[in-house]
Amino acid sequence: MFMSIFQERSNDDELIKAHHPVHQEGVCNMTMDSSSLTMPMSDPNAWATAMNNLGMPPMGLTGQPLMPDFDPNLGMMAGITPLNPMMPGLGMVPAPVSQDVPMVKEIIHCKTCTLFPPNPNLPPPATRERPPGCKTVFVGGLPENANEQLIVEIFGQCGDITAIRKSKKNFCHIRFAEEATVDKALFLSGYRIRLGSSTDKKDSGRLHVDFAQARDDLYEWECRQRMLAREERHRRKMEEDRLRPPSPPPIVHYSEHECSQLGDKIKDDSKFAEAVRVLLTWLERGEVNRRNANNFYSMIQSSNSHIRRLMSEKSQHEKEMEEAKEKFKTALAGILAQFEQIVSVFQASSKQKAWDHFSKAQRKNLDMWRKQAEEIRNMHNEQLMGIRREEEMEMSDDDMEDPPDSKDSEDSGVSQAEALKEENDSLRCQLDAYRNEVELLKQEQGKNQPIRSEEDSTHSQQLSFLQQALQGMQKQLLKMREELKQREAELQKSSEDKQQLKTQVQNLKEGLQKLQSAQATQLEMLKQDDRGGEESVNQSSEVTVVSCSQEKEGPTEKTPQSPVHSEREALLVGIISTFLHVHPFGASIEYICSYLQRLDTKINPSEVEALLSRLPCTFRQELTGVGASLEKRWNFCGFQGIKSA
């Protein structure tokens, strides 16, 4: 933005502003109100000064010359000293002001030229889009006789000029040192320029100033943006480093000295957590070997010794928590009792005997206090009831824990039935207690019927809570009764099975007695028949003995029992035989079981060992090794055992 303020007289300024009214496109150092633009038309000096500045002979409104000594070659009146626009305090380019303030473009006088402002009614000159970091402007419409000195004289007041590239035609490019200078140079766009007082066409022109795109400007702008980005990244990194939590201290490497110090730290309760972290890191790194295994074992043992301390601390904290709960419960009960007393005081004051003696304001306060006390009382009461319900639920959960399943044992069934009965009795007691509380609340509700409806609503809420609790207890009681019936049915079934087993045992005993009596009678008959000759006696005795033995063995003795009792054991024998056949040096029972458990996870090592011991002709157990490395191995000997079997 450019202008020069010539303040010779106040009337001169008013005259110039009257010929150049204020518009939004422009900036000036001095702005005046529209009401100050009026001036007396009878002052000829003001009109003469204005017309002289415009390069016209001073003429009056009627056509007569105002100044007889006007020299048109000088372009100014004799006796009037023009102001130098380069004087200190009268810069050509003022500082930019707010857009709300009206701006004025005025005539600018330079040493070798004069700049006349454009018509304020015309639209502002068009400009291209501003390139990033633009410091170069295009200036067109220069006079043909313009030189570089004239350009410096006009645009040097905008700021420092670093380079000027003038064309042979009527335009040039000017590069400034600062970006803000370009805005000042654009202010001159549209001005008419005239060199001196010449009226030659080559000495006049209309300036057109616009943004110009230069590679140097773009390069400097990109460098500046990269520098700002680096500064921003550095600032963010510094902020992240400041906000990042501190890194944990590094773990020291294993050595004998560090190991001894760590062993002492593990034994110290205050340094145990840090020492265990170091020990864990060493174990994960694989620092354990045969040489330092004893050291690590002692440290692990020391760590294990802290378990008892931690358990005692936990139990102590649990005890403190229980004591705090009990203390809180007793304190809450005391507070609730005091609230009950306060509420009873308000209820007594609300009765007719005392209520009539209070004023209206006092009654209002008493009613408000009573409502607040009831709300607080109900809130504490609900809190206490919630604590009691939680305790009862914990007790019921402890009681409902299922005992170990022992259907085959009669004593366990009886104990379960007794536990269910006791639990049933406790639930009945709790149900009776809830019923009593409900009846008490109903009685209190009947007594306090004249009290306000809010108390009734609180009682109804309590009743609904208690009814819900009663329904839950009844459902739980029915469920426990069903479980009790099921247990009793199972117990009865087990007793019936036991009776059947007893009858079977009794029948077997009777059959055994009958067999023994039959054998005795047969022996007596043999003795009576033994009266013949010795040969006949011997033959008959042999025959009878054989027959008796056959008869005796027939009903009593069973066929020799096989060492393989089921098809599953036969399959195990086949698989173990195949496994040991491919292991000619034998295998331990653990190795065999690990192989079998891949096929069936229910296989027990004791079962497998018992099966192998029942087949001595097929499997043989041998001891291998010496001293601490002594080991029992099973070998397959079926090919040798078939010859001896």
Stockholm file with secondary structure:
# STOCKHOLM 1.0

chainA/1-645         MFMSIFQERSNDDELIKAHHPVHQEGVCNMTMDSSSLTMPMSDPNAWATAMNNLGMPPMGLTGQPLMPDFDPNLGMMAGITPLNPMMPGLGMVPAPVSQDVPMVKEIIHCKTCTLFPPNPNLPPPATRERPPGCKTVFVGGLPENANEQLIVEIFGQCGDITAIRKSKKNFCHIRFAEEATVDKALFLSGYRIRLGSSTDKKDSGRLHVDFAQARDDLYEWECRQRMLAREERHRRKMEEDRLRPPSPPPIVHYSEHECSQLGDKIKDDSKFAEAVRVLLTWLERGEVNRRNANNFYSMIQSSNSHIRRLMSEKSQHEKEMEEAKEKFKTALAGILAQFEQIVSVFQASSKQKAWDHFSKAQRKNLDMWRKQAEEIRNMHNEQLMGIRREEEMEMSDDDMEDPPDSKDSEDSGVSQAEALKEENDSLRCQLDAYRNEVELLKQEQGKNQPIRSEEDSTHSQQLSFLQQALQGMQKQLLKMREELKQREAELQKSSEDKQQLKTQVQNLKEGLQKLQSAQATQLEMLKQDDRGGEESVNQSSEVTVVSCSQEKEGPTEKTPQSPVHSEREALLVGIISTFLHVHPFGASIEYICSYLQRLDTKINPSEVEALLSRLPCTFRQELTGVGASLEKRWNFCGFQGIKSA
#=GR chainA/1-645 SS CCCCCCCSCHHHHHHHHHHSCCBSSCCCSCCCCGGGGCCCTTCHHHHHHHHHHTTSCCBCTTSCBSCTTEETTTTEETTCCCCCTTSTTCCSSCCCCCTTSCBCCCCEECSSEEEECCCTTSCCCCCCCCCTTCCEEEEECCCTTCCHHHHHHHHTTTSCEEEEEECSSSEEEEEESSSHHHHHHHTTTTCEEEETTCCCGGGEEECEEEECCCHHHHHHHHHHHHHHHHHHHHHHHHHHHHHSCCCCCCCCCCCHHHHHHHHHHHHSSTTHHHHHHHHHHHHHHTCCCTTTHHHHHHHHHHHHTHHHHHHHHHHHHHHHHHHHHHHHHHHHHHHHHHHHHHHHHHHHHTSHHHHTTSCHHHHHHHHHHHHHHHHHHHHHHHHHHHHHHHHHHHHHHHHTCCCCCCTTCHHHHHHHHHHHHHHHHHHHHHHHHHHHHHHHHHHHHHHTTTSCHHHHHHHHHHHHHHHHHHHHHHHHHHHHHHHHHHHHHHHHHHHHHHHHHHHHHHHHHHHHHHHHHHHHHHHHHHHHHTTSCHHHHHHHHHHHHHHHHHHHHHHHCCCCCCSCCSHHHHHHHHHHHHHHHTCTTCBCHHHHHHHHHHHCTTCCHHHHHHHHHTCTTTEEEEEESSGGGCEEEEEECHHHHHHHC
#=GC SS_cons         CCCCCCCSCHHHHHHHHHHSCCBSSCCCSCCCCGGGGCCCTTCHHHHHHHHHHTTSCCBCTTSCBSCTTEETTTTEETTCCCCCTTSTTCCSSCCCCCTTSCBCCCCEECSSEEEECCCTTSCCCCCCCCCTTCCEEEEECCCTTCCHHHHHHHHTTTSCEEEEEECSSSEEEEEESSSHHHHHHHTTTTCEEEETTCCCGGGEEECEEEECCCHHHHHHHHHHHHHHHHHHHHHHHHHHHHHSCCCCCCCCCCCHHHHHHHHHHHHSSTTHHHHHHHHHHHHHHTCCCTTTHHHHHHHHHHHHTHHHHHHHHHHHHHHHHHHHHHHHHHHHHHHHHHHHHHHHHHHHHTSHHHHTTSCHHHHHHHHHHHHHHHHHHHHHHHHHHHHHHHHHHHHHHHHTCCCCCCTTCHHHHHHHHHHHHHHHHHHHHHHHHHHHHHHHHHHHHHHTTTSCHHHHHHHHHHHHHHHHHHHHHHHHHHHHHHHHHHHHHHHHHHHHHHHHHHHHHHHHHHHHHHHHHHHHHHHHHHHHHTTSCHHHHHHHHHHHHHHHHHHHHHHHCCCCCCSCCSHHHHHHHHHHHHHHHTCTTCBCHHHHHHHHHHHCTTCCHHHHHHHHHTCTTTEEEEEESSGGGCEEEEEECHHHHHHHC
//
